[in-house]
Amino acid sequence: MAAIRVPAYGSLYFNDAPIDPQHKIIFGDFCVRPHVSPNYWDCNVDEIRYYNHRKSNKGPWLNMQEYCSCLFDASFSRIPPVEDAPKNELPSVQEHQRLLKFCEEVIGELIKCPLLQPESLAIPMLFQISLHKRNIFVSEDGSYANNCIDRLAISDGSSSVQSSSV
């Protein structure tokens, strides 16, 4: 899967999927669309998202800078407004925000490094985060995987970022 090159970061779908054309990038028979991970969507009943600091950012993302920005947008969405935060919580909302802003500046500089440019680690790569024997069909002679069941787990991201979640 690592040899397949995709044009953006997001989730992989067939190009005829009923998705708003402005939210998908078509390549061949497939398209990259907004990421399906719950990290980017306000869909968990027990987890409130706050979009007063940053807007919702689900992708697709065309480059490493946009992709890294979404990670911080998702992090900021988990910080409640000061008036809604539990009293006497440590670290405070302001400390969380300050730390995230600092980290965002550092990452913003790091991704300018030549080692993380598109020719190397920053290229979007296909990932299937749920690869286990119940989700993979293998050819009869066992020489290659010819299908995956859990297609929602197929997405593309940066190998440098994805490695931290494996």
Rosetta constraint file for C-alpha pairs under 8 A:
AtomPair CA 1 CA 125 HARMONIC 7.54 0.50
AtomPair CA 1 CA 126 HARMONIC 5.75 0.50
AtomPair CA 1 CA 127 HARMONIC 7.09 0.50
AtomPair CA 2 CA 125 HARMONIC 5.59 0.50
AtomPair CA 2 CA 126 HARMONIC 5.95 0.50
AtomPair CA 2 CA 127 HARMONIC 7.67 0.50
AtomPair CA 3 CA 125 HARMONIC 7.77 0.50
AtomPair CA 4 CA 125 HARMONIC 6.99 0.50
AtomPair CA 4 CA 126 HARMONIC 6.91 0.50
AtomPair CA 5 CA 123 HARMONIC 7.93 0.50
AtomPair CA 5 CA 124 HARMONIC 6.93 0.50
AtomPair CA 5 CA 125 HARMONIC 6.41 0.50
AtomPair CA 5 CA 126 HARMONIC 7.75 0.50
AtomPair CA 6 CA 27 HARMONIC 7.51 0.50
AtomPair CA 6 CA 32 HARMONIC 7.90 0.50
AtomPair CA 6 CA 124 HARMONIC 6.05 0.50
AtomPair CA 6 CA 125 HARMONIC 6.74 0.50
AtomPair CA 6 CA 126 HARMONIC 7.55 0.50
AtomPair CA 6 CA 156 HARMONIC 7.59 0.50
AtomPair CA 7 CA 25 HARMONIC 7.56 0.50
AtomPair CA 7 CA 27 HARMONIC 7.41 0.50
AtomPair CA 7 CA 32 HARMONIC 7.75 0.50
AtomPair CA 7 CA 62 HARMONIC 7.00 0.50
AtomPair CA 7 CA 124 HARMONIC 7.02 0.50
AtomPair CA 8 CA 25 HARMONIC 7.48 0.50
AtomPair CA 8 CA 32 HARMONIC 6.56 0.50
AtomPair CA 8 CA 60 HARMONIC 6.42 0.50
AtomPair CA 8 CA 61 HARMONIC 5.59 0.50
AtomPair CA 8 CA 62 HARMONIC 4.57 0.50
AtomPair CA 8 CA 63 HARMONIC 6.63 0.50
AtomPair CA 8 CA 124 HARMONIC 6.05 0.50
AtomPair CA 8 CA 156 HARMONIC 7.58 0.50
AtomPair CA 9 CA 32 HARMONIC 7.07 0.50
AtomPair CA 9 CA 59 HARMONIC 7.27 0.50
AtomPair CA 9 CA 60 HARMONIC 5.57 0.50
AtomPair CA 9 CA 61 HARMONIC 4.97 0.50
AtomPair CA 9 CA 62 HARMONIC 6.29 0.50
AtomPair CA 9 CA 63 HARMONIC 7.32 0.50
AtomPair CA 9 CA 67 HARMONIC 6.79 0.50
AtomPair CA 9 CA 124 HARMONIC 5.66 0.50
AtomPair CA 9 CA 155 HARMONIC 7.68 0.50
AtomPair CA 9 CA 156 HARMONIC 5.24 0.50
AtomPair CA 9 CA 157 HARMONIC 5.16 0.50
AtomPair CA 9 CA 158 HARMONIC 7.68 0.50
AtomPair CA 10 CA 32 HARMONIC 5.58 0.50
AtomPair CA 10 CA 33 HARMONIC 5.60 0.50
AtomPair CA 10 CA 34 HARMONIC 5.36 0.50
AtomPair CA 10 CA 35 HARMONIC 4.46 0.50
AtomPair CA 10 CA 36 HARMONIC 7.86 0.50
AtomPair CA 10 CA 58 HARMONIC 7.95 0.50
AtomPair CA 10 CA 59 HARMONIC 5.91 0.50
AtomPair CA 10 CA 60 HARMONIC 4.71 0.50
AtomPair CA 10 CA 61 HARMONIC 6.53 0.50
AtomPair CA 10 CA 155 HARMONIC 5.85 0.50
AtomPair CA 10 CA 156 HARMONIC 5.53 0.50
AtomPair CA 10 CA 157 HARMONIC 6.80 0.50
AtomPair CA 11 CA 32 HARMONIC 5.39 0.50
AtomPair CA 11 CA 33 HARMONIC 5.36 0.50
AtomPair CA 11 CA 34 HARMONIC 6.03 0.50
AtomPair CA 11 CA 35 HARMONIC 4.63 0.50
AtomPair CA 11 CA 36 HARMONIC 6.27 0.50
AtomPair CA 11 CA 60 HARMONIC 7.63 0.50
AtomPair CA 11 CA 152 HARMONIC 7.64 0.50
AtomPair CA 11 CA 154 HARMONIC 6.43 0.50
AtomPair CA 11 CA 155 HARMONIC 4.11 0.50
AtomPair CA 11 CA 156 HARMONIC 6.07 0.50
AtomPair CA 12 CA 30 HARMONIC 6.82 0.50
AtomPair CA 12 CA 31 HARMONIC 5.86 0.50
AtomPair CA 12 CA 32 HARMONIC 4.87 0.50
AtomPair CA 12 CA 33 HARMONIC 6.47 0.50
AtomPair CA 12 CA 152 HARMONIC 7.95 0.50
AtomPair CA 12 CA 154 HARMONIC 6.19 0.50
AtomPair CA 12 CA 155 HARMONIC 5.39 0.50
AtomPair CA 12 CA 156 HARMONIC 7.16 0.50
AtomPair CA 13 CA 17 HARMONIC 6.61 0.50
AtomPair CA 13 CA 30 HARMONIC 5.57 0.50
AtomPair CA 13 CA 31 HARMONIC 5.31 0.50
AtomPair CA 13 CA 32 HARMONIC 6.34 0.50
AtomPair CA 13 CA 33 HARMONIC 7.07 0.50
AtomPair CA 14 CA 29 HARMONIC 5.95 0.50
AtomPair CA 14 CA 30 HARMONIC 4.18 0.50
AtomPair CA 14 CA 31 HARMONIC 5.78 0.50
AtomPair CA 15 CA 26 HARMONIC 5.88 0.50
AtomPair CA 15 CA 27 HARMONIC 7.56 0.50
AtomPair CA 15 CA 28 HARMONIC 7.64 0.50
AtomPair CA 15 CA 29 HARMONIC 5.46 0.50
AtomPair CA 15 CA 30 HARMONIC 4.30 0.50
AtomPair CA 15 CA 31 HARMONIC 4.73 0.50
AtomPair CA 16 CA 30 HARMONIC 7.84 0.50
AtomPair CA 19 CA 23 HARMONIC 6.92 0.50
AtomPair CA 19 CA 24 HARMONIC 7.01 0.50
AtomPair CA 19 CA 33 HARMONIC 7.83 0.50
AtomPair CA 20 CA 24 HARMONIC 6.99 0.50
AtomPair CA 21 CA 25 HARMONIC 7.79 0.50
AtomPair CA 23 CA 33 HARMONIC 5.79 0.50
AtomPair CA 23 CA 34 HARMONIC 6.58 0.50
AtomPair CA 23 CA 59 HARMONIC 7.54 0.50
AtomPair CA 23 CA 60 HARMONIC 6.84 0.50
AtomPair CA 24 CA 31 HARMONIC 6.00 0.50
AtomPair CA 24 CA 32 HARMONIC 5.41 0.50
AtomPair CA 24 CA 33 HARMONIC 4.35 0.50
AtomPair CA 24 CA 34 HARMONIC 7.20 0.50
AtomPair CA 24 CA 60 HARMONIC 6.88 0.50
AtomPair CA 25 CA 31 HARMONIC 5.17 0.50
AtomPair CA 25 CA 32 HARMONIC 5.08 0.50
AtomPair CA 25 CA 33 HARMONIC 6.51 0.50
AtomPair CA 25 CA 60 HARMONIC 7.63 0.50
AtomPair CA 26 CA 30 HARMONIC 5.93 0.50
AtomPair CA 26 CA 31 HARMONIC 4.08 0.50
AtomPair CA 26 CA 32 HARMONIC 6.48 0.50
AtomPair CA 27 CA 31 HARMONIC 5.64 0.50
AtomPair CA 27 CA 32 HARMONIC 7.99 0.50
AtomPair CA 32 CA 60 HARMONIC 6.43 0.50
AtomPair CA 33 CA 59 HARMONIC 6.78 0.50
AtomPair CA 33 CA 60 HARMONIC 5.29 0.50
AtomPair CA 34 CA 58 HARMONIC 5.07 0.50
AtomPair CA 34 CA 59 HARMONIC 4.37 0.50
AtomPair CA 34 CA 60 HARMONIC 4.75 0.50
AtomPair CA 35 CA 40 HARMONIC 7.09 0.50
AtomPair CA 35 CA 58 HARMONIC 5.67 0.50
AtomPair CA 35 CA 59 HARMONIC 6.03 0.50
AtomPair CA 35 CA 60 HARMONIC 6.68 0.50
AtomPair CA 35 CA 155 HARMONIC 7.22 0.50
AtomPair CA 36 CA 40 HARMONIC 7.42 0.50
AtomPair CA 36 CA 41 HARMONIC 7.61 0.50
AtomPair CA 36 CA 152 HARMONIC 6.99 0.50
AtomPair CA 37 CA 41 HARMONIC 7.07 0.50
AtomPair CA 38 CA 42 HARMONIC 7.11 0.50
AtomPair CA 38 CA 43 HARMONIC 6.66 0.50
AtomPair CA 38 CA 44 HARMONIC 7.43 0.50
AtomPair CA 39 CA 74 HARMONIC 6.64 0.50
AtomPair CA 40 CA 56 HARMONIC 7.39 0.50
AtomPair CA 40 CA 57 HARMONIC 6.65 0.50
AtomPair CA 40 CA 58 HARMONIC 5.38 0.50
AtomPair CA 40 CA 70 HARMONIC 7.99 0.50
AtomPair CA 40 CA 74 HARMONIC 5.90 0.50
AtomPair CA 41 CA 56 HARMONIC 7.80 0.50
AtomPair CA 41 CA 58 HARMONIC 7.09 0.50
AtomPair CA 42 CA 47 HARMONIC 7.68 0.50
AtomPair CA 42 CA 48 HARMONIC 7.13 0.50
AtomPair CA 42 CA 49 HARMONIC 6.03 0.50
AtomPair CA 43 CA 47 HARMONIC 7.86 0.50
AtomPair CA 44 CA 48 HARMONIC 7.62 0.50
AtomPair CA 48 CA 78 HARMONIC 7.00 0.50
AtomPair CA 49 CA 77 HARMONIC 5.11 0.50
AtomPair CA 49 CA 78 HARMONIC 5.25 0.50
AtomPair CA 49 CA 79 HARMONIC 7.65 0.50
AtomPair CA 49 CA 80 HARMONIC 7.72 0.50
AtomPair CA 50 CA 76 HARMONIC 7.68 0.50
AtomPair CA 50 CA 77 HARMONIC 4.62 0.50
AtomPair CA 50 CA 78 HARMONIC 6.04 0.50
AtomPair CA 50 CA 79 HARMONIC 6.56 0.50
AtomPair CA 50 CA 80 HARMONIC 5.90 0.50
AtomPair CA 50 CA 81 HARMONIC 7.47 0.50
AtomPair CA 51 CA 55 HARMONIC 5.30 0.50
AtomPair CA 51 CA 56 HARMONIC 6.52 0.50
AtomPair CA 51 CA 76 HARMONIC 7.81 0.50
AtomPair CA 51 CA 77 HARMONIC 5.36 0.50
AtomPair CA 52 CA 77 HARMONIC 7.72 0.50
AtomPair CA 52 CA 81 HARMONIC 7.42 0.50
AtomPair CA 53 CA 76 HARMONIC 6.44 0.50
AtomPair CA 53 CA 77 HARMONIC 6.99 0.50
AtomPair CA 54 CA 73 HARMONIC 5.71 0.50
AtomPair CA 54 CA 76 HARMONIC 6.55 0.50
AtomPair CA 54 CA 77 HARMONIC 6.66 0.50
AtomPair CA 55 CA 73 HARMONIC 7.04 0.50
AtomPair CA 55 CA 77 HARMONIC 7.98 0.50
AtomPair CA 56 CA 73 HARMONIC 6.97 0.50
AtomPair CA 56 CA 74 HARMONIC 7.33 0.50
AtomPair CA 56 CA 77 HARMONIC 7.69 0.50
AtomPair CA 57 CA 70 HARMONIC 5.61 0.50
AtomPair CA 57 CA 73 HARMONIC 6.54 0.50
AtomPair CA 57 CA 74 HARMONIC 7.22 0.50
AtomPair CA 58 CA 70 HARMONIC 7.17 0.50
AtomPair CA 59 CA 67 HARMONIC 7.85 0.50
AtomPair CA 59 CA 70 HARMONIC 7.67 0.50
AtomPair CA 61 CA 66 HARMONIC 5.46 0.50
AtomPair CA 61 CA 67 HARMONIC 5.47 0.50
AtomPair CA 62 CA 66 HARMONIC 6.61 0.50
AtomPair CA 62 CA 67 HARMONIC 7.53 0.50
AtomPair CA 63 CA 67 HARMONIC 6.26 0.50
AtomPair CA 64 CA 68 HARMONIC 6.03 0.50
AtomPair CA 64 CA 111 HARMONIC 7.22 0.50
AtomPair CA 64 CA 122 HARMONIC 6.12 0.50
AtomPair CA 64 CA 123 HARMONIC 7.79 0.50
AtomPair CA 64 CA 158 HARMONIC 7.56 0.50
AtomPair CA 65 CA 69 HARMONIC 6.08 0.50
AtomPair CA 65 CA 108 HARMONIC 7.10 0.50
AtomPair CA 65 CA 111 HARMONIC 7.04 0.50
AtomPair CA 66 CA 70 HARMONIC 6.36 0.50
AtomPair CA 67 CA 71 HARMONIC 6.78 0.50
AtomPair CA 68 CA 72 HARMONIC 6.72 0.50
AtomPair CA 68 CA 107 HARMONIC 7.71 0.50
AtomPair CA 68 CA 108 HARMONIC 7.99 0.50
AtomPair CA 69 CA 73 HARMONIC 6.16 0.50
AtomPair CA 69 CA 104 HARMONIC 7.69 0.50
AtomPair CA 70 CA 74 HARMONIC 6.05 0.50
AtomPair CA 71 CA 75 HARMONIC 6.32 0.50
AtomPair CA 72 CA 76 HARMONIC 6.07 0.50
AtomPair CA 72 CA 100 HARMONIC 7.13 0.50
AtomPair CA 72 CA 104 HARMONIC 6.79 0.50
AtomPair CA 73 CA 77 HARMONIC 6.21 0.50
AtomPair CA 74 CA 78 HARMONIC 6.90 0.50
AtomPair CA 75 CA 79 HARMONIC 7.28 0.50
AtomPair CA 75 CA 100 HARMONIC 7.77 0.50
AtomPair CA 76 CA 97 HARMONIC 7.25 0.50
AtomPair CA 76 CA 100 HARMONIC 7.54 0.50
AtomPair CA 79 CA 93 HARMONIC 6.63 0.50
AtomPair CA 79 CA 96 HARMONIC 7.49 0.50
AtomPair CA 79 CA 97 HARMONIC 7.72 0.50
AtomPair CA 80 CA 84 HARMONIC 5.96 0.50
AtomPair CA 80 CA 85 HARMONIC 5.63 0.50
AtomPair CA 80 CA 93 HARMONIC 7.18 0.50
AtomPair CA 81 CA 85 HARMONIC 6.25 0.50
AtomPair CA 81 CA 93 HARMONIC 7.43 0.50
AtomPair CA 82 CA 93 HARMONIC 6.09 0.50
AtomPair CA 82 CA 94 HARMONIC 7.77 0.50
AtomPair CA 85 CA 89 HARMONIC 7.64 0.50
AtomPair CA 85 CA 93 HARMONIC 7.13 0.50
AtomPair CA 88 CA 92 HARMONIC 7.57 0.50
AtomPair CA 91 CA 95 HARMONIC 5.88 0.50
AtomPair CA 91 CA 96 HARMONIC 6.63 0.50
AtomPair CA 92 CA 96 HARMONIC 6.32 0.50
AtomPair CA 93 CA 97 HARMONIC 6.20 0.50
AtomPair CA 94 CA 98 HARMONIC 6.02 0.50
AtomPair CA 95 CA 99 HARMONIC 6.07 0.50
AtomPair CA 96 CA 100 HARMONIC 6.19 0.50
AtomPair CA 97 CA 101 HARMONIC 6.10 0.50
AtomPair CA 98 CA 102 HARMONIC 6.16 0.50
AtomPair CA 99 CA 103 HARMONIC 6.15 0.50
AtomPair CA 100 CA 104 HARMONIC 5.98 0.50
AtomPair CA 101 CA 105 HARMONIC 6.28 0.50
AtomPair CA 102 CA 106 HARMONIC 6.35 0.50
AtomPair CA 103 CA 107 HARMONIC 6.06 0.50
AtomPair CA 104 CA 108 HARMONIC 5.91 0.50
AtomPair CA 105 CA 109 HARMONIC 6.42 0.50
AtomPair CA 106 CA 110 HARMONIC 6.21 0.50
AtomPair CA 107 CA 111 HARMONIC 6.08 0.50
AtomPair CA 108 CA 112 HARMONIC 7.02 0.50
AtomPair CA 109 CA 113 HARMONIC 7.33 0.50
AtomPair CA 110 CA 116 HARMONIC 7.97 0.50
AtomPair CA 111 CA 116 HARMONIC 5.74 0.50
AtomPair CA 111 CA 117 HARMONIC 7.35 0.50
AtomPair CA 112 CA 116 HARMONIC 6.94 0.50
AtomPair CA 112 CA 117 HARMONIC 7.16 0.50
AtomPair CA 113 CA 117 HARMONIC 6.88 0.50
AtomPair CA 115 CA 120 HARMONIC 6.28 0.50
AtomPair CA 115 CA 121 HARMONIC 6.84 0.50
AtomPair CA 116 CA 120 HARMONIC 5.99 0.50
AtomPair CA 116 CA 121 HARMONIC 5.18 0.50
AtomPair CA 116 CA 122 HARMONIC 5.05 0.50
AtomPair CA 117 CA 121 HARMONIC 6.74 0.50
AtomPair CA 117 CA 122 HARMONIC 5.47 0.50
AtomPair CA 117 CA 123 HARMONIC 7.55 0.50
AtomPair CA 118 CA 122 HARMONIC 4.92 0.50
AtomPair CA 118 CA 123 HARMONIC 4.78 0.50
AtomPair CA 119 CA 123 HARMONIC 6.72 0.50
AtomPair CA 121 CA 158 HARMONIC 6.78 0.50
AtomPair CA 121 CA 159 HARMONIC 6.09 0.50
AtomPair CA 121 CA 160 HARMONIC 6.10 0.50
AtomPair CA 122 CA 158 HARMONIC 5.38 0.50
AtomPair CA 122 CA 159 HARMONIC 6.94 0.50
AtomPair CA 122 CA 160 HARMONIC 7.01 0.50
AtomPair CA 123 CA 157 HARMONIC 7.82 0.50
AtomPair CA 123 CA 158 HARMONIC 6.10 0.50
AtomPair CA 123 CA 159 HARMONIC 7.74 0.50
AtomPair CA 124 CA 156 HARMONIC 5.62 0.50
AtomPair CA 124 CA 157 HARMONIC 4.92 0.50
AtomPair CA 124 CA 158 HARMONIC 5.19 0.50
AtomPair CA 124 CA 159 HARMONIC 7.51 0.50
AtomPair CA 125 CA 156 HARMONIC 5.01 0.50
AtomPair CA 125 CA 157 HARMONIC 5.52 0.50
AtomPair CA 125 CA 158 HARMONIC 6.17 0.50
AtomPair CA 125 CA 159 HARMONIC 6.66 0.50
AtomPair CA 126 CA 154 HARMONIC 6.86 0.50
AtomPair CA 126 CA 155 HARMONIC 5.69 0.50
AtomPair CA 126 CA 156 HARMONIC 4.26 0.50
AtomPair CA 126 CA 157 HARMONIC 6.74 0.50
AtomPair CA 127 CA 153 HARMONIC 7.82 0.50
AtomPair CA 127 CA 154 HARMONIC 5.57 0.50
AtomPair CA 127 CA 155 HARMONIC 5.41 0.50
AtomPair CA 127 CA 156 HARMONIC 5.59 0.50
AtomPair CA 127 CA 157 HARMONIC 7.23 0.50
AtomPair CA 128 CA 151 HARMONIC 7.96 0.50
AtomPair CA 128 CA 153 HARMONIC 5.40 0.50
AtomPair CA 128 CA 154 HARMONIC 4.44 0.50
AtomPair CA 128 CA 155 HARMONIC 6.56 0.50
AtomPair CA 129 CA 153 HARMONIC 5.68 0.50
AtomPair CA 129 CA 154 HARMONIC 6.86 0.50
AtomPair CA 129 CA 166 HARMONIC 7.84 0.50
AtomPair CA 130 CA 135 HARMONIC 7.35 0.50
AtomPair CA 130 CA 150 HARMONIC 7.16 0.50
AtomPair CA 130 CA 153 HARMONIC 6.18 0.50
AtomPair CA 131 CA 135 HARMONIC 6.20 0.50
AtomPair CA 131 CA 136 HARMONIC 6.88 0.50
AtomPair CA 132 CA 136 HARMONIC 6.68 0.50
AtomPair CA 135 CA 148 HARMONIC 5.47 0.50
AtomPair CA 135 CA 149 HARMONIC 4.86 0.50
AtomPair CA 135 CA 150 HARMONIC 6.03 0.50
AtomPair CA 136 CA 145 HARMONIC 6.66 0.50
AtomPair CA 136 CA 146 HARMONIC 7.76 0.50
AtomPair CA 136 CA 147 HARMONIC 5.98 0.50
AtomPair CA 136 CA 148 HARMONIC 4.64 0.50
AtomPair CA 136 CA 149 HARMONIC 6.35 0.50
AtomPair CA 137 CA 145 HARMONIC 5.77 0.50
AtomPair CA 137 CA 146 HARMONIC 5.76 0.50
AtomPair CA 137 CA 147 HARMONIC 5.04 0.50
AtomPair CA 137 CA 148 HARMONIC 6.11 0.50
AtomPair CA 137 CA 149 HARMONIC 7.87 0.50
AtomPair CA 138 CA 142 HARMONIC 5.67 0.50
AtomPair CA 138 CA 143 HARMONIC 7.44 0.50
AtomPair CA 138 CA 144 HARMONIC 5.80 0.50
AtomPair CA 138 CA 145 HARMONIC 4.22 0.50
AtomPair CA 138 CA 146 HARMONIC 5.54 0.50
AtomPair CA 138 CA 147 HARMONIC 7.13 0.50
AtomPair CA 139 CA 143 HARMONIC 6.29 0.50
AtomPair CA 139 CA 144 HARMONIC 5.70 0.50
AtomPair CA 139 CA 145 HARMONIC 6.07 0.50
AtomPair CA 139 CA 146 HARMONIC 6.11 0.50
AtomPair CA 150 CA 154 HARMONIC 7.43 0.50
AtomPair CA 157 CA 161 HARMONIC 7.28 0.50
AtomPair CA 157 CA 162 HARMONIC 6.55 0.50
AtomPair CA 158 CA 162 HARMONIC 5.91 0.50
AtomPair CA 159 CA 163 HARMONIC 5.88 0.50
AtomPair CA 160 CA 164 HARMONIC 7.57 0.50
AtomPair CA 161 CA 165 HARMONIC 7.75 0.50
AtomPair CA 162 CA 166 HARMONIC 6.83 0.50
